[in-house]
Amino acid sequence: MTADSAAAQPSPPAPATEPAAGVATVAAAPPASPEPRAARTERVRVTVRGVVQGVGFRPFVYALARELGLAGQVTNTGEGVVAEVEGTPEATAAFCERTGAEAPPLAVVQSVTREAVPPLGESGFRIVPSRQGGPRRTLVPPDTATCEACLAELRDPADRRYRHPFITCTHCGPRFTIVTALPYDRAHTTMAAFPLCPRCEREYTDPADRRFHAQPVACHDCGPRLRLVLPGSRSGGAAPVEDRGGDPVARARRLLAEGAVLAVKGLGGYHLACDASDENAVRTLRRRKARGDKPFAVMAADLADVEPLVRLGAAERNLLSGIRRPIVLLRRRPGTAGAGVLAASVAPGSADLGVMLPYTPLHHLLLGLPGDPPAPRLLVMTSGNLGGEPIVTRDDEALERLAPLVDAWLTHDRPIHVPCDDSVVRVIDGEELPVRRSRGYTPFPVPLPVPVVPALAAGGDLKNVFCLGEGRQAWLSAHVGDMDDLATLGAFDHAERQLEEITGVTPQVVAADRHPGYRSGRAAERRHGPGVRRVQHHHAHIAAAMADNGLDGGSPVIGVAFDGTGAGDDGAVWGGEILVADYEGYRRAAHLQYVPLPGGDAAVRHPYRMALAHLFAAGLPWDPELPCARACPEAERPILRRQLERGLHCVPTSSMGRLFDAVSSLAGVCHHAGYEAQAAVELEAAAASFAGAPQRPGYAFALAPGEASGPAGDGRTSPPATPAPLLIDPAPVLGAVVADLAAGTDRGRIAVAFHAAVADAVRRVCAAVRERTGIAQVALSGGVFANALLSSACAGGLREDGFTVLRHRLVPPNDGGLALGQLVVAARAPVPTVQPEA
């Protein structure tokens, strides 16, 4: 899937009583009357549903009706766009057909339906004010990047919008983040406070103009207004003051070139920006934000600015330059960090560099237009927030909460109604994989292969994204964040209310993760009361992958769910699971051998603890020369050993994520994790550094029968004949790693061999499960499958073995896609039974 058109993401299906998604179909016309066809005039009401507001649809309808010689009117309603056209049957039929087939570029037409109404004998065609009330079923379009026509005007000194930081038209610009209500009209956006000047008013009301009914339209005369704000005395605590020394953008560019850190107001929140080639500036930002070693994303002025740094294929180029403009994770070329173009501190320890191109006029101005003085061509652009808090959107909050982080604010007076972080994607085997689905994609619905009752799915506690669903559509929220902060909980509540308002979904069913301590589940109960349906974490992952691939659940799949943490049915922490699953339930077909998780979060923060726990479980000695043993403070080692021997604060875990942590520390790659999955990310980077090198004999997990299976998921009881789950034992792999370390093997080769061993274990287990069950479809889900090396190796090997492999396409494999699985498990509508004939 590419990002250069709104239709790149498959259109959601219409409800069962309407035509299929993305297909413009027309209901049957009324029966013909006896009079001659040429003499007849008819009037039909045409309702167009889909992404049809804020994309120039009414101007398109106006022009089409006039071309066909039809009289009537068109308006926005809560359902979509409704037109009444009057003319010959041939003309009205052509209108209905072409309305779907020739829609504007950003529109996605789900259905076109028609009904006969009495002719009025009117002449002319007009756009009438939007109709309030009634059902809300139209789709608000996502925010999109500035189009080429607007960019040409932005760069043209003769154009009246030359250097206008808010230039937009019906084909581009803010949408979702400025909508306050439906129907989508200027009065229902944050542009309502900016009256149109006479020239913008003429464009807005001229059907032949590109800005006809473009709700965010503005110019230098009618606002919004950009300003640069400088801090008062940091020591004296003086209030920030506006800089009135000239062009705010030119001044901001100079500050960036001088090494400053700026807060820059974007579409869905503030960014923190600095020169990505300036090591001191990047280190300053990292220190102020307490970022640790977590990689920063960069914004490049042009593709040519990043081509020397990363590997770019056709799919990556399309994503970078398309209308959505996500951050794209690109594999780095060796030796590019710290070479004068990119500071070494931008993405330390990562095999990838997150890159995006400018998507607002302000970004283009900040990076410089032709003829501007030299300015940084690569900017760090990271979310404007304190660690663990949601992105800052309000100006007063930005001036207060970001003050310790920045040297100035480049801001403006158009409010942001909906917070929306940048989306993150990567390309694996030529296919787009979402890592964070937010700006540019939200609130576009995901099609459902099964109908659901009106429902809310609360998602998880990490990378929280919740989901509303009804019928055959699911609306996922923008990225909310980690639910460990009061501000994030407030953001969850606000985002839920806003998404319910624009979708019209009033939940009858509420679903959440089975973990009793998850704040997302508590937030759902707080708003909706008891009765929340609980869904097992890994079952939700596999159900999300099934729904993402359009499976109706009629046949089970082999689900490989690899992640860091999920509450298991037996009280253990699961995360290395192979399930036989459908939407009704699941059973555990195999899992990673349990090891103790010493100290819970302490083991996550300090991967050396996980490495020593795995060695202990495998019966391998703690050689003091092992990297993980050296990383563990000497005084801590005997305490940790006693803890493991006595099982104190040691919940058993089958987590594949924790095994990646353990091998990362054992191999000497990462011993302390400052951000989620750091040890695994750096282990993949170590393996990537040896990609293509000659392979040595690999490692191999042992497979053995486990104990007899207990109850299956979601309350179903396993049949007595259900075989015991296979145990995937990492002890032989750990022993081989220890031997390689003793032989002086490079950690990159060890990392490659470990990835290959995990992929081989997946192949072997899936083959064994197929032999037992006959199932030949495998779904890969869970955060571990954001690892490009592992995902590609698993998918390639399984396909060689004759499996159909399902990977995520529309929602992330990590917990950002969890809510979709919760929804289809908990809220599927009952299938109507067909009564036999009497």
C-alpha positions in Angstrom: 0.0 0.0 0.0 1.4 3.4 -1.0 0.6 6.8 0.5 0.0 8.8 -2.6 -3.8 8.7 -2.6 -6.5 8.4 -0.1 -7.6 5.3 -1.9 -4.3 3.6 -1.2 -5.8 2.3 2.0 -8.7 -0.1 1.2 -12.1 1.5 1.6 -14.2 0.2 4.4 -17.2 -1.9 3.5 -20.6 -0.4 3.7 -23.2 -1.9 6.0 -24.7 -5.2 4.8 -27.8 -3.5 3.4 -25.7 -1.2 1.2 -23.2 -1.8 -1.7 -19.7 -3.0 -0.9 -16.9 -0.7 0.1 -15.2 1.5 -2.5 -17.7 0.6 -5.2 -20.1 3.3 -6.4 -23.3 1.5 -7.1 -26.7 2.7 -8.0 -30.1 1.4 -6.9 -32.6 0.3 -9.5 -34.5 3.2 -11.2 -38.3 3.4 -10.9 -40.3 1.5 -13.5 -40.6 3.2 -16.8 -43.8 5.0 -17.6 -45.6 4.5 -20.9 -44.9 8.0 -22.2 -41.9 8.5 -24.5 -38.5 8.4 -22.6 -37.2 11.7 -24.1 -40.3 13.6 -22.8 -39.9 12.5 -19.2 -38.2 14.4 -16.4 -37.4 12.8 -13.1 -35.9 13.9 -9.8 -33.8 11.6 -7.6 -32.2 12.1 -4.2 -28.6 10.7 -4.3 -26.8 10.0 -1.1 -23.0 9.5 -1.3 -21.3 8.0 1.8 -17.6 7.7 2.6 -14.8 10.3 2.8 -16.8 12.9 1.0 -16.6 16.0 3.2 -13.6 18.3 3.2 -12.3 16.9 0.0 -14.0 19.1 -2.6 -16.9 16.8 -3.2 -19.7 19.4 -3.3 -17.9 21.5 -5.9 -17.3 18.3 -7.9 -21.1 17.5 -7.7 -21.9 21.0 -8.7 -19.7 20.9 -11.8 -20.9 17.4 -12.8 -24.6 18.4 -12.5 -24.1 21.5 -14.6 -22.2 19.5 -17.2 -25.1 17.1 -17.5 -27.7 19.9 -17.6 -29.3 18.8 -14.3 -31.2 21.1 -11.9 -31.3 20.7 -8.2 -29.0 21.1 -5.1 -26.3 19.5 -3.0 -25.6 19.7 0.7 -23.5 18.1 3.5 -25.4 16.1 6.1 -24.3 13.8 9.0 -24.7 10.8 6.6 -22.5 12.2 3.8 -23.2 14.3 0.7 -26.9 14.4 -0.4 -27.8 15.8 -3.8 -31.2 16.1 -5.5 -30.9 16.2 -9.3 -33.7 16.8 -11.8 -33.5 16.0 -15.5 -33.8 13.3 -18.0 -33.4 9.7 -16.8 -30.3 9.3 -19.0 -28.7 12.4 -17.3 -29.6 11.3 -13.7 -28.3 7.8 -14.4 -25.0 9.2 -15.7 -24.8 11.5 -12.7 -25.1 8.6 -10.3 -22.5 6.5 -12.2 -20.0 9.3 -12.5 -20.4 10.5 -8.9 -18.6 7.4 -7.7 -16.3 6.8 -10.7 -14.9 10.3 -11.0 -14.8 11.5 -7.4 -12.0 14.0 -6.3 -8.6 12.6 -5.5 -8.9 12.7 -1.7 -12.5 11.2 -1.7 -13.2 7.6 -1.0 -16.8 6.7 -2.1 -18.3 3.8 -0.1 -21.7 3.8 -1.7 -24.0 5.8 -4.0 -27.7 5.2 -3.4 -30.7 6.9 -5.1 -34.4 7.2 -4.5 -37.1 8.8 -6.6 -38.7 12.1 -5.3 -41.3 14.3 -6.9 -40.0 16.7 -9.6 -40.1 20.4 -8.6 -39.6 21.9 -12.1 -36.8 24.1 -10.9 -33.9 25.3 -13.0 -30.2 25.7 -12.1 -28.1 23.9 -9.6 -26.9 25.2 -6.2 -25.0 24.3 -3.1 -27.2 24.8 0.0 -26.2 25.2 3.6 -25.4 21.9 5.4 -28.2 20.1 7.2 -27.9 19.7 10.9 -29.1 16.7 12.9 -29.9 13.2 11.8 -27.5 10.2 11.8 -23.8 10.8 11.7 -22.2 8.4 9.3 -19.9 10.5 7.1 -16.2 10.0 7.4 -14.0 12.8 8.4 -10.9 12.8 6.2 -7.4 12.6 7.7 -4.9 15.5 7.6 -3.0 15.5 4.3 0.3 17.0 3.1 0.4 20.3 1.1 -0.4 19.6 -2.5 1.8 20.6 -5.4 -0.5 23.4 -6.6 -0.4 25.0 -3.2 3.4 24.6 -3.0 3.8 26.3 -6.3 1.9 29.3 -5.0 3.9 29.2 -1.8 7.1 29.6 -3.8 5.8 32.2 -6.3 6.7 35.8 -5.4 3.9 37.0 -7.7 1.2 35.0 -5.9 -0.8 36.6 -3.1 -0.2 33.6 -0.9 3.6 33.7 -1.4 5.1 32.4 1.9 1.7 32.0 3.5 2.3 29.4 6.3 -1.3 28.2 6.2 -1.8 27.8 2.4 -4.4 25.0 1.6 -7.1 24.0 -0.8 -9.7 21.3 -1.2 -6.9 18.8 -2.1 -4.7 19.2 1.0 -4.2 20.5 4.5 -5.7 20.0 8.0 -8.9 18.1 8.4 -9.3 15.7 11.3 -7.3 17.8 13.8 -9.5 20.9 13.3 -12.9 19.4 13.1 -15.1 20.2 16.1 -18.5 18.8 14.9 -20.3 17.5 11.8 -21.3 18.2 9.1 -17.8 19.4 8.1 -18.2 23.1 7.5 -16.0 26.0 8.5 -18.3 26.8 11.4 -17.5 23.4 12.8 -13.7 23.7 12.6 -11.1 25.7 14.5 -11.1 28.1 11.5 -14.4 29.5 12.7 -12.7 32.3 14.5 -11.1 33.6 11.3 -13.6 35.5 9.1 -12.8 35.3 5.4 -11.4 38.4 3.7 -13.2 39.5 0.5 -10.8 37.8 -1.8 -10.9 34.5 0.1 -14.6 34.8 0.2 -14.8 35.1 -3.6 -12.6 32.0 -4.0 -14.7 30.1 -1.4 -17.9 30.8 -3.2 -16.7 30.4 -6.8 -17.5 26.8 -8.1 -14.7 27.1 -10.6 -12.1 27.8 -8.0 -9.8 25.2 -6.4 -10.7 26.6 -3.0 -14.5 26.4 -3.5 -15.8 25.4 0.0 -12.3 24.6 1.2 -13.0 25.0 4.9 -9.4 25.9 6.1 -8.9 28.5 3.3 -7.1 31.6 4.5 -4.5 34.1 3.4 -2.1 36.7 4.8 -5.0 39.1 5.4 -7.5 36.8 7.2 -5.2 34.7 9.3 -4.2 32.6 11.2 -1.1 34.5 12.4 2.3 33.1 13.0 4.6 34.3 15.8 7.9 33.6 17.4 8.0 33.6 21.1 11.2 33.9 23.1 11.6 32.9 26.8 11.9 35.4 29.5 14.9 35.2 31.8 15.3 31.6 32.7 16.8 32.5 36.0 14.3 35.3 36.8 11.3 33.3 35.7 10.0 36.1 33.5 7.1 35.2 31.1 7.8 34.4 27.5 7.6 37.4 25.1 6.8 37.6 21.4 9.7 38.4 19.1 8.6 41.4 16.9 11.9 41.6 15.0 10.6 40.6 11.6 9.7 37.4 9.8 9.1 34.7 12.5 10.2 31.9 10.2 13.4 33.6 9.1 14.3 34.2 12.7 13.4 30.6 13.7 15.7 29.3 10.9 18.6 31.4 12.2 18.0 30.1 15.7 18.1 26.5 14.5 21.3 27.2 12.5 22.8 28.5 15.7 22.0 25.3 17.7 18.8 26.2 19.4 16.0 23.9 20.3 12.5 25.1 19.1 9.0 24.1 19.8 7.1 24.2 16.5 3.4 24.0 16.3 2.2 21.4 13.8 -1.1 19.9 12.7 -1.7 17.6 15.6 0.6 19.0 18.3 3.9 20.6 18.9 7.2 19.2 17.7 10.6 19.8 19.3 13.1 20.7 16.6 16.8 21.2 16.2 19.5 20.9 13.6 20.0 17.1 13.1 23.6 17.6 11.9 24.6 19.6 15.1 25.8 17.1 17.7 25.7 19.6 20.5 22.1 20.6 19.7 20.9 17.0 19.5 22.6 16.2 22.8 21.0 19.2 24.4 17.6 18.2 23.2 18.2 14.6 24.4 19.3 15.8 27.8 16.5 18.3 28.3 13.8 15.8 27.3 15.4 12.9 29.3 15.2 10.9 26.2 18.0 8.4 27.0 19.2 6.7 23.8 15.7 6.4 22.1 16.1 7.3 18.4 14.8 10.7 17.1 13.0 11.0 13.8 14.3 13.6 11.3 12.5 15.8 8.8 14.4 16.2 5.5 13.9 19.1 3.1 14.0 16.7 0.1 14.6 13.0 -0.7 18.0 13.9 -2.0 19.0 15.0 1.5 18.6 11.5 2.9 19.6 9.3 0.0 23.3 9.3 1.1 22.1 8.1 4.6 19.6 5.4 4.0 18.4 2.7 1.6 15.4 3.8 -0.4 13.2 1.5 -2.5 10.2 2.5 -4.6 7.7 1.7 -1.7 9.7 3.9 0.7 9.8 6.8 -1.8 6.1 6.6 -2.3 5.4 6.6 1.4 7.7 9.6 2.0 6.4 11.7 -0.8 2.7 10.7 -0.6 -0.2 12.6 0.9 0.1 11.0 4.4 3.8 11.8 5.0 4.4 9.3 7.9 7.7 8.8 9.5 9.3 5.9 7.5 11.8 3.7 9.2 14.6 3.3 6.7 17.6 1.0 6.9 20.8 3.1 7.4 23.8 2.9 5.3 27.0 2.0 7.2 29.2 4.8 8.5 26.7 7.6 8.1 26.2 8.7 11.7 28.5 11.4 12.9 29.9 12.1 9.4 29.0 15.8 9.4 25.5 15.3 7.8 23.8 13.5 10.7 24.8 13.8 14.3 25.7 10.4 16.0 23.2 11.2 18.8 20.2 11.2 16.5 19.6 7.4 16.5 22.3 5.7 18.5 22.3 1.9 18.4 19.5 1.7 15.8 19.8 0.0 12.4 17.1 2.4 11.1 16.6 6.1 10.7 13.1 7.5 11.0 12.6 10.0 8.2 9.7 12.2 7.1 9.3 15.0 4.5 7.6 18.3 5.2 3.8 18.1 5.2 2.7 21.6 6.1 3.5 24.9 4.5 5.3 26.0 7.7 7.6 23.0 7.5 8.6 24.0 3.9 9.2 27.6 5.0 11.3 26.4 8.0 13.5 24.2 5.9 13.9 27.1 3.4 12.5 28.0 -0.1 14.7 28.6 -3.1 16.8 31.7 -2.6 16.6 31.6 1.2 19.8 31.9 3.3 21.4 28.5 4.1 19.5 26.6 6.8 19.6 23.1 8.2 18.3 20.6 5.6 17.7 17.9 8.2 15.8 18.7 11.4 15.2 16.5 14.4 11.4 16.5 14.8 10.2 14.7 17.9 6.9 14.9 19.8 6.5 18.0 21.9 6.0 16.6 25.4 7.7 15.5 28.6 8.6 11.9 28.9 5.4 9.7 29.3 3.0 12.6 28.7 0.7 13.1 25.7 1.7 15.5 22.9 1.1 19.2 23.8 -1.5 20.9 21.7 -2.6 24.0 23.6 -0.5 27.1 23.3 -0.7 27.9 27.0 0.5 24.4 27.9 3.3 24.7 25.4 4.6 27.9 26.9 4.5 26.4 30.4 5.3 22.7 30.0 7.8 22.9 27.2 9.7 25.9 28.7 12.4 23.8 30.3 13.0 22.1 26.9 13.2 24.8 24.3 14.9 28.1 23.5 11.9 29.5 21.5 8.4 28.7 20.3 7.3 29.0 16.6 3.5 29.0 17.1 0.3 30.4 15.7 -3.3 31.1 16.8 -5.2 28.3 15.0 -6.3 25.9 17.7 -5.7 22.2 17.5 -8.9 20.4 18.4 -7.6 16.8 18.2 -4.1 15.7 19.3 -2.5 13.6 16.6 1.1 12.3 16.6 3.1 11.5 13.5 2.4 8.1 12.1 5.3 5.6 11.8 5.6 2.9 9.2 8.2 0.6 7.7 8.5 -1.5 4.6 9.1 -5.2 4.9 9.4 -7.4 1.8 8.0 -4.5 -0.3 4.9 -4.1 1.9 3.9 -1.3 4.2 3.8 -2.3 7.9 2.3 0.3 10.3 4.2 0.8 13.5 2.2 3.8 14.8 -1.1 4.6 13.0 -2.0 8.2 13.6 -1.7 11.4 11.5 -2.6 10.9 7.9 -4.4 7.7 8.6 -6.8 8.5 11.5 -9.8 8.6 11.6 -10.1 6.7 8.3 -12.0 3.5 9.3 -10.7 0.0 9.0 -13.1 -2.4 7.2 -14.3 -5.3 9.2 -14.9 -8.8 7.8 -17.6 -9.4 10.3 -20.3 -7.1 11.6 -20.1 -5.7 15.2 -22.6 -4.1 17.5 -21.8 -0.5 18.5 -18.8 -1.0 20.7 -15.7 0.5 22.3 -12.4 -1.5 22.6 -10.1 0.1 25.1 -6.8 -1.2 23.7 -3.7 -1.8 25.9 -1.6 0.2 28.3 1.4 0.6 26.1 1.1 2.5 22.8 -2.6 2.9 23.6 -5.0 3.2 20.7 -8.7 2.6 21.4 -11.3 1.6 18.8 -14.9 2.3 18.1 -16.9 0.0 15.8 -20.3 -0.5 14.4 -21.5 -2.6 11.5 -18.6 -3.4 9.3 -16.4 -0.4 10.2 -13.9 0.2 13.0 -12.5 3.7 13.8 -9.2 3.6 15.6 -8.1 6.6 17.6 -4.9 8.5 17.0 -2.0 7.3 19.1 -2.8 8.1 22.8 0.4 7.0 24.4 1.4 4.9 27.5 -1.4 4.9 30.1 0.9 5.5 33.1 0.3 9.2 33.5 -2.7 11.3 34.6 -2.5 13.5 31.6 -2.6 10.5 29.3 -5.7 9.2 31.0 -7.3 12.6 30.4 -6.3 12.5 26.8 -7.9 9.1 26.5 -11.2 10.4 27.8 -11.1 13.5 25.5 -10.2 11.5 22.4 -13.0 8.9 23.1 -15.6 11.6 23.4 -14.4 13.3 20.2 -14.3 10.1 18.2 -17.8 9.1 19.4 -19.0 12.5 18.3 -17.7 12.3 14.7 -18.6 8.7 14.2 -22.0 8.7 15.9 -21.1 5.4 17.7 -22.7 5.0 21.1 -21.1 1.9 22.6 -23.4 -0.9 23.7 -20.4 -3.3 24.4 -17.1 -2.3 25.9 -14.1 -4.6 25.6 -10.7 -4.4 27.3 -7.6 -6.4 28.1 -7.9 -9.2 30.6 -5.1 -7.9 32.7 -6.9 -6.6 35.9 -4.3 -3.8 36.4 -4.5 -2.2 33.0 -5.5 1.5 33.2 -7.1 1.3 29.8 -9.6 -1.2 31.2 -10.2 0.9 34.3 -10.7 4.0 32.1 -13.4 2.2 30.1 -15.1 1.0 33.3 -15.0 4.5 34.7 -16.9 5.9 31.7 -19.1 3.0 30.9 -19.6 1.1 34.2 -19.1 -2.6 35.0 -19.8 -5.3 32.4 -16.6 -4.7 30.4 -15.9 -7.8 28.3 -12.3 -9.0 28.9 -10.2 -10.4 26.0 -6.9 -12.2 26.5 -4.0 -10.2 25.2 -2.5 -12.6 22.7 -5.9 -13.7 21.4 -6.6 -10.1 20.6 -3.3 -9.8 18.7 -4.2 -12.8 16.5 -7.8 -11.6 16.0 -6.4 -8.2 15.0 -4.2 -9.8 12.3 -7.2 -11.9 11.1 -9.5 -8.9 10.8 -6.6 -6.9 9.2 -6.5 -9.5 6.5 -10.3 -9.7 6.0 -10.8 -13.2 7.5 -14.4 -13.9 8.6 -13.3 -16.3 11.4 -15.0 -19.3 9.8 -11.7 -21.2 9.9 -9.1 -21.0 12.6 -5.5 -19.9 12.0 -2.2 -20.8 13.6 -1.4 -17.5 15.5 2.2 -16.6 16.4 1.9 -13.9 19.0 5.4 -12.7 20.1 5.6 -9.7 22.4 6.9 -8.5 25.7 4.1 -8.8 28.2 0.5 -10.1 28.3 -1.5 -11.6 31.1 -1.8 -15.4 30.7 -4.6 -17.7 31.7 -2.5 -19.4 34.3 -1.2 -16.3 36.1 2.1 -16.2 34.2 3.3 -13.4 31.9 2.8 -14.7 28.4 4.6 -13.4 25.2 6.0 -16.3 23.2 2.7 -17.9 22.2 1.6 -20.1 19.3 -2.2 -20.4 19.3 -4.9 -22.1 17.3 -7.4 -19.3 17.2 -10.5 -17.9 15.6 -12.8 -15.1 16.8 -14.6 -17.4 19.2 -11.6 -18.6 21.2 -8.2 -20.1 21.2 -6.1 -22.8 22.6 -2.4 -22.8 23.3 -0.6 -25.0 20.8 3.0 -24.1 21.8 4.8 -21.5 23.9 8.3 -20.5 24.9 9.5 -22.4 28.0 8.8 -20.5 31.2 11.7 -18.7 33.0 11.5 -16.6 36.1 11.0 -12.8 35.6 13.1 -11.5 38.5 11.7 -8.3 39.9 9.2 -7.6 37.1 9.9 -4.2 35.7 13.5 -4.3 37.1 14.2 -7.1 34.7 12.8 -5.1 31.8 14.9 -2.1 32.6 18.0 -4.1 33.1 18.3 -6.9 30.5 21.3 -8.4 32.2 18.9 -9.6 34.9 16.9 -11.4 32.2 20.0 -12.9 30.7 21.1 -14.3 34.1 17.6 -15.6 34.7 17.6 -17.4 31.4 21.0 -18.9 32.1 19.8 -20.0 35.5 16.7 -21.6 34.0 18.8 -23.4 31.3 21.2 -24.7 34.0 24.2 -22.8 32.6 26.8 -21.2 34.9 27.2 -17.5 35.4 30.7 -17.2 34.1 32.0 -13.9 35.4 33.5 -13.2 32.0 30.1 -13.2 30.3 29.1 -9.7 29.3 25.8 -9.9 31.2 27.6 -11.1 34.3 30.1 -8.2 34.1 27.2 -5.8 33.6 25.5 -7.0 36.8 26.9 -5.2 39.9 29.0 -7.6 41.9 26.9 -7.1 45.0 23.7 -7.7 43.1 24.7 -11.1 41.7 24.3 -13.2 44.9 21.0 -11.5 45.8 19.7 -12.2 42.3 20.7 -15.8 42.5 19.0 -16.3 45.9 15.9 -14.6 44.4 15.8 -17.0 41.5 16.5 -20.1 43.7 13.7 -19.2 46.1 11.3 -17.8 43.5 10.9 -14.5 45.3 9.1 -11.9 43.2 9.7 -14.1 40.2 6.6 -14.5 38.1 7.1 -17.1 35.3 7.2 -15.7 31.8 7.1 -17.1 28.3 7.9 -13.8 26.7 9.8 -13.8 23.4 10.5 -10.1 24.0 12.3 -10.8 27.2 14.3 -13.6 25.4 15.5 -11.0 22.9 16.5 -8.8 25.9 18.3 -11.7 27.4 20.3 -12.5 24.3 21.1 -8.9 23.7 22.7 -8.6 27.1 24.3 -12.1 26.9 26.0 -11.1 23.6 27.2 -7.8 25.0 24.9 -5.6 23.0 22.6 -3.8 25.5 22.5 -4.2 29.3 20.3 -1.2 30.3 17.1 -0.3 28.5 16.2 3.4 28.6 13.2 2.9 26.4 10.8 0.1 25.4 12.4 -2.7 23.5 15.8 -0.9 23.4 17.7 -4.2 23.9 15.8 -5.9 21.1 16.2 -2.9 18.7 19.9 -2.9 19.3 20.2 -6.7 18.8 18.4 -6.3 15.4 20.9 -3.5 14.6 23.8 -5.8 15.4 22.3 -8.5 13.2 21.7 -6.0 10.4 25.4 -5.1 10.4 26.1 -8.6 9.3 23.3 -9.0 6.9 24.6 -10.7 3.8 27.7 -12.1 5.4 28.4 -15.9 5.0 26.3 -17.8 7.5 27.8 -20.2 10.0 25.9 -23.3 11.3 22.9 -21.9 13.1 21.5 -22.3 16.6 18.4 -24.4 17.2 15.7 -24.4 19.9 14.6 -27.7 21.4 10.9 -28.7 21.1 9.3 -30.9 23.7 5.7 -31.8 24.8 4.4 -29.7 27.6 1.8 -30.5 30.3 -1.7 -31.3 29.3 -3.7 -28.3 28.2 -6.1 -26.6 30.5 -9.2 -24.5 29.6 -9.1 -22.7 26.3 -9.5 -19.0 26.1 -12.7 -17.0 26.6 -14.3 -19.6 28.8 -14.3 -22.5 26.3 -13.2 -25.9 27.6 -10.6 -27.8 25.5 -11.8 -31.2 24.3 -10.2 -34.1 26.2 -8.2 -35.0 23.1 -6.5 -31.7 22.8 -2.8 -32.4 22.8 -0.4 -30.8 25.2 1.2 -27.6 24.0 4.7 -27.9 22.6 7.4 -26.2 24.7 10.0 -24.1 22.8 13.1 -24.5 24.9 15.9 -21.8 24.4 18.5 -23.7 26.5 20.4 -25.1 23.5 20.5 -21.6 21.9 21.8 -20.0 25.0 24.4 -22.7 25.3 25.5 -22.1 21.7 25.7 -18.3 22.4 27.9 -18.9 25.4 30.2 -21.2 23.4 30.5 -18.6 20.6 31.3 -15.9 23.1 34.1 -18.1 24.5 35.4 -18.6 21.0 35.5 -14.8 20.3 32.6 -14.8 17.8 31.5 -11.3 16.9 28.2 -10.3 18.5 26.8 -9.3 15.1 27.2 -12.9 14.0 25.6 -14.1 17.2 22.6 -11.8 16.6 22.2 -13.1 13.1 22.2 -16.7 14.3 19.7 -16.0 17.0 17.2 -14.3 14.6 17.6 -17.3 12.3 17.0 -19.7 15.2 13.8 -18.0 16.2 12.5 -18.1 12.6 13.4 -21.8 12.4 11.5 -22.5 15.6 8.4 -20.8 14.2 8.6 -22.9 11.0 9.1 -26.2 13.0 6.3 -25.5 15.4 3.9 -24.4 12.8 4.6 -27.5 10.7 3.9 -29.6 13.8 0.6 -27.8 14.5 -0.4 -28.2 10.8 0.3 -31.9 11.1 -2.1 -32.1 14.1 -4.8 -29.8 12.8 -4.5 -29.4 9.1 -4.4 -25.6 9.4 -2.3 -24.0 6.8 -2.8 -20.3 7.6 -0.4 -18.5 9.9 -0.9 -15.1 11.4 2.1 -13.2 12.7 1.4 -10.5 15.4 2.8 -8.9 18.5 5.4 -6.2 18.9 8.3 -8.5 18.2 7.1 -8.7 14.6 8.0 -5.0 14.1 11.5 -6.4 13.8 12.0 -6.4 10.0 14.7 -9.2 10.0 12.5 -11.6 12.0 9.3 -10.8 10.2 10.9 -11.4 6.8 12.7 -14.6 7.9 9.5 -16.1 9.4 7.3 -15.1 6.5 9.7 -16.4 3.9 10.3 -19.7 5.6 6.7 -20.4 6.2 5.8 -19.7 2.6 8.5 -22.1 1.5 6.8 -24.6 3.7 3.5 -24.1 1.9 1.7 -21.8 4.5 -0.4 -18.8 3.7 1.1 -16.0 5.9 -0.9 -13.2 7.3 0.9 -10.0 8.4 -0.5 -6.7 9.4 -1.3 -4.2 6.7 -3.7 -1.5 8.2 -2.9 -1.6 12.0 0.3 -2.2 13.8 1.4 -5.6 15.1 2.2 -4.1 18.5 -0.3 -3.0 21.1 -1.3 -0.1 18.8 -3.4 -2.7 16.9 -4.7 -4.6 20.0 -8.1 -2.8 20.1 -9.1 -4.0 16.7 -8.7 -7.6 17.9 -10.6 -6.9 21.1 -13.4 -5.4 19.1 -14.0 -8.4 16.8 -13.7 -10.9 19.6 -16.1 -9.2 22.0 -18.6 -7.3 19.8 -19.4 -9.5 16.9 -23.1 -9.1 16.0 -25.1 -12.4 16.2 -25.5 -14.1 12.9 -29.3 -14.2 12.1 -30.6 -17.7 11.9 -32.6 -18.8 8.8 -35.9 -20.3 9.8 -36.9 -23.4 7.8 -40.0 -23.1 5.7 -43.2 -24.3 7.1 
